[in-house]
Amino acid sequence: MLPSHFTSFLRQNCRYLGLLIGVSCLWCLVVILLSLLGPFFPATPYLDALWMAVQLFIASQMFIPVKLFIPEPRRRSFYWFWLVILIGLNYSVNLISPAAGSFPVISAGKSALLLFSGTLVGAVLARYIDRLRDLFLVCIVMALADFSSWLAGPTAQFTEQIAAYYQTPGGPRPMIDMVLIKLALPGGSQLVPVIGVSDWVMVSFFTCAAGYFQANENLLGRSVVLNGAALPLWGRYLPVPVVVLFAVILLAHGTQWFIPVLPVLAMAMICWYLLKAKGRLPKS
């Protein structure tokens, strides 16, 4: 039997976790619906952008319940325990081979689980940022590492493998495909890999860290938490990091170039925090 400190949660946090799961399921249903409608719509740049915007906007609502989580005293073993659980769950789900006619359902479910996991991991990482300069250091290191990997590291090889697999399907699926979040696009029913789970982790990280520095990350209005009070912002919440991610995707999609997301995201968020951050808020 597991120790209680691994499985006990405040009642309010259980509610917020349920909301997060609900939004993940809603995102999955929307992606399945769009994938089924895909063959009936032509693939055009405008429709591609619209469909991606809808899916990313719904995914961004996952940050609302996460930002409302009430801090609980936790040991680091708690986070390691649930990280292993999430990794094992994602790996097990990816072993499922889709049956004929169910590919959008299985693939959408896998991507929804990746989004769910990435949102939680990014939120936890944000809790360990104590000073604004620490955030800048994370941005710089992250950008350099991702750019180096894209220029002459494993990312370049993974990109070639994924491109070859989806252009001419056949043979074993590349392992890297397990950590790619797929979206529905017009012109076909097959979901297309658009971002990696590491990109979403950092989007979650920047979104959740904004509240610690009194910076309103919502472009459609007030922040989720205002003076300690939760605001019902469903459908009226669009965080800055998601917009940056969308802009990078559009640029890559329009130019047909592979553009590493993390360096662009890091630089954009550094500039944004310099303009908007007002100080350090207590985390408890």
C-alpha positions in Angstrom: 0.0 0.0 0.0 1.3 3.4 -0.9 2.1 6.0 1.8 -0.6 8.6 2.2 1.7 11.5 1.2 1.9 10.1 -2.3 -1.9 9.9 -2.8 -3.5 12.5 -0.5 -4.7 15.8 -2.0 -6.7 18.7 -0.7 -10.4 18.6 -1.7 -10.1 21.8 -3.8 -7.0 20.4 -5.6 -9.0 17.2 -6.4 -11.6 19.4 -8.0 -9.1 21.3 -10.0 -7.4 18.1 -11.1 -10.8 16.8 -12.3 -11.3 20.0 -14.3 -7.9 19.5 -15.9 -8.9 16.0 -16.9 -12.2 17.3 -18.2 -10.5 19.9 -20.4 -8.1 17.3 -21.7 -11.1 15.1 -22.7 -12.8 18.0 -24.3 -9.7 18.8 -26.3 -9.5 15.1 -27.4 -13.1 15.1 -28.5 -12.6 18.3 -30.6 -9.5 16.9 -32.3 -11.4 13.7 -33.1 -14.3 15.7 -34.6 -11.9 17.8 -36.7 -10.0 14.8 -37.9 -13.3 13.2 -39.0 -14.3 16.4 -40.8 -10.8 16.8 -42.3 -11.4 15.0 -45.6 -14.3 17.3 -46.4 -12.3 20.5 -46.2 -9.5 21.5 -48.5 -6.0 22.0 -47.1 -5.3 25.8 -47.3 -3.0 28.0 -45.2 -6.0 29.9 -43.8 -7.9 26.8 -42.8 -4.8 25.2 -41.4 -4.2 28.2 -39.2 -7.8 28.4 -38.1 -7.9 24.7 -37.1 -4.6 24.9 -35.2 -5.8 28.1 -33.4 -8.9 26.3 -32.2 -7.1 23.3 -30.9 -4.4 25.4 -29.2 -7.0 27.7 -27.7 -8.8 24.8 -26.1 -5.5 23.3 -24.9 -4.6 26.6 -23.3 -7.7 26.3 -21.0 -5.8 23.5 -19.2 -3.8 26.1 -17.5 -6.8 27.6 -15.7 -7.3 24.8 -13.1 -3.5 24.3 -12.8 -3.0 27.9 -11.9 -5.7 27.5 -9.2 -4.0 24.6 -7.5 -3.5 25.4 -3.8 0.2 24.8 -2.7 0.6 21.8 -0.5 3.8 20.9 1.4 5.4 18.1 -0.7 8.6 16.1 -0.7 10.5 15.8 -3.9 9.8 12.1 -3.8 6.2 12.9 -4.4 7.0 14.6 -7.7 9.4 11.9 -8.8 6.7 9.3 -8.0 4.0 10.9 -10.1 6.6 11.7 -12.9 7.4 8.0 -13.2 3.6 7.2 -13.2 3.0 9.7 -16.0 6.0 8.4 -18.1 4.8 4.8 -17.6 1.3 5.7 -18.5 2.3 7.5 -21.7 4.6 4.7 -22.7 1.9 2.1 -22.1 -0.7 4.0 -24.1 1.7 4.4 -27.0 2.0 0.6 -27.2 -1.6 0.4 -28.2 -1.9 -0.3 -32.0 -4.9 1.5 -33.5 -7.5 -0.7 -35.1 -8.8 0.0 -38.5 -11.0 3.1 -38.6 -10.0 4.2 -35.0 -6.7 5.9 -35.7 -7.9 9.4 -35.0 -9.4 8.2 -31.6 -6.2 6.5 -30.4 -3.9 9.2 -31.7 -6.0 12.0 -30.2 -6.1 10.2 -26.9 -2.3 9.8 -26.8 -1.8 13.5 -27.6 -4.3 14.5 -24.9 -2.4 12.5 -22.4 0.8 14.2 -23.5 -0.8 17.6 -23.1 -2.1 16.7 -19.7 1.3 15.4 -18.5 3.2 18.4 -20.0 0.9 20.9 -18.3 1.5 19.3 -14.9 5.2 18.9 -15.3 5.6 22.6 -16.4 3.5 23.8 -13.5 5.7 21.9 -11.0 8.9 23.2 -12.6 7.6 26.7 -12.2 7.3 26.3 -8.5 11.1 26.1 -8.2 11.7 29.6 -9.7 12.4 32.0 -6.9 13.9 35.0 -8.7 13.3 36.6 -12.0 17.0 36.2 -12.9 16.6 32.5 -12.4 13.9 32.5 -15.0 16.2 34.4 -17.5 18.9 31.8 -16.8 16.5 29.0 -17.6 15.5 30.8 -20.9 19.1 31.2 -22.0 20.2 27.6 -21.2 17.0 26.2 -22.8 17.4 28.2 -26.0 21.1 27.3 -26.4 20.5 23.6 -25.7 17.6 23.3 -28.1 19.3 25.4 -30.9 22.4 23.2 -30.6 20.4 20.0 -30.8 18.5 21.4 -33.8 21.7 22.5 -35.6 23.9 19.5 -35.1 22.4 17.1 -32.5 19.7 14.5 -32.1 16.8 16.9 -33.0 18.1 17.2 -36.6 18.1 13.4 -36.9 14.7 13.0 -35.3 13.2 15.6 -37.7 14.4 13.6 -40.7 13.0 10.4 -39.3 9.6 11.9 -38.6 9.4 13.6 -42.0 10.3 10.4 -43.8 7.8 8.4 -41.8 4.8 10.7 -42.4 5.6 11.4 -46.0 5.9 7.7 -46.9 4.2 5.7 -44.1 5.5 2.2 -43.6 7.9 0.3 -41.5 8.4 0.8 -37.7 7.3 4.0 -36.2 10.2 6.2 -34.9 10.5 6.2 -31.1 10.5 10.0 -31.1 6.9 9.9 -32.4 5.8 8.9 -28.9 6.5 12.4 -27.5 5.0 14.4 -30.4 1.6 16.1 -29.9 -0.5 15.7 -33.0 -3.3 18.0 -34.3 -6.0 17.6 -36.9 -5.7 19.6 -40.1 -8.0 19.9 -43.1 -7.3 17.8 -46.1 -7.2 14.4 -44.4 -8.2 12.3 -41.3 -4.7 11.5 -40.1 -3.4 13.7 -37.3 -0.2 15.5 -38.0 2.7 15.9 -35.4 3.1 19.6 -34.7 4.9 20.2 -31.4 6.9 18.1 -29.0 5.8 17.5 -25.4 9.0 19.4 -24.3 7.6 22.5 -26.1 4.3 22.2 -24.2 6.1 21.7 -20.9 7.9 25.0 -21.3 4.7 26.8 -22.4 3.2 25.5 -19.2 6.3 26.6 -17.2 6.2 30.2 -18.5 2.4 30.4 -18.1 2.4 29.2 -14.5 5.5 31.2 -13.6 3.9 34.5 -14.6 1.7 34.6 -11.5 4.8 34.5 -9.3 6.0 37.8 -10.7 2.7 39.7 -10.8 2.6 39.5 -14.6 -0.8 39.0 -16.2 -0.2 36.4 -19.0 -3.8 36.5 -20.2 -4.2 38.5 -23.5 -8.0 38.4 -23.3 -8.4 40.0 -19.9 -7.4 39.6 -16.3 -5.2 36.9 -14.9 -6.7 33.6 -13.6 -5.9 34.6 -10.0 -6.4 38.2 -9.0 -5.6 39.3 -5.4 -5.9 35.7 -4.3 -9.4 35.2 -5.8 -10.0 32.8 -8.6 -11.7 34.2 -11.7 -14.0 32.1 -14.0 -12.2 32.7 -17.3 -13.3 29.7 -19.3 -13.2 30.7 -23.0 -11.7 34.1 -22.1 -8.1 32.9 -21.4 -5.3 33.1 -23.9 -1.8 33.1 -22.3 1.2 34.8 -24.0 3.3 31.6 -24.4 0.5 29.8 -26.3 0.4 32.8 -28.8 4.2 32.7 -29.2 3.9 28.9 -29.8 1.2 29.4 -32.4 3.2 32.1 -34.2 6.3 29.8 -34.4 4.1 27.0 -35.8 2.6 29.2 -38.4 6.0 30.4 -39.5 7.3 26.9 -39.8 4.2 25.7 -41.5 4.2 28.6 -44.0 7.9 28.4 -44.8 8.2 24.6 -44.7 11.3 25.0 -42.5 11.8 23.3 -39.2 12.1 26.1 -36.6 13.0 25.1 -33.1 10.3 26.4 -30.8 12.2 26.7 -27.5 14.8 29.4 -28.5 12.1 31.6 -30.0 9.8 31.0 -27.0 12.6 31.8 -24.6 13.6 35.0 -26.3 10.0 36.2 -26.5 9.3 35.4 -22.9 12.5 37.2 -21.7 11.3 40.3 -23.5 7.8 40.0 -22.1 8.9 39.5 -18.5 11.2 42.5 -18.7 8.2 44.6 -19.7 5.6 43.1 -17.5 7.1 41.5 -14.4 6.6 43.7 -11.3 8.2 41.6 -8.5 8.1 38.4 -6.6 5.0 37.0 -5.1 5.0 34.5 -2.2 4.1 31.0 -3.3 2.1 30.1 -0.3 
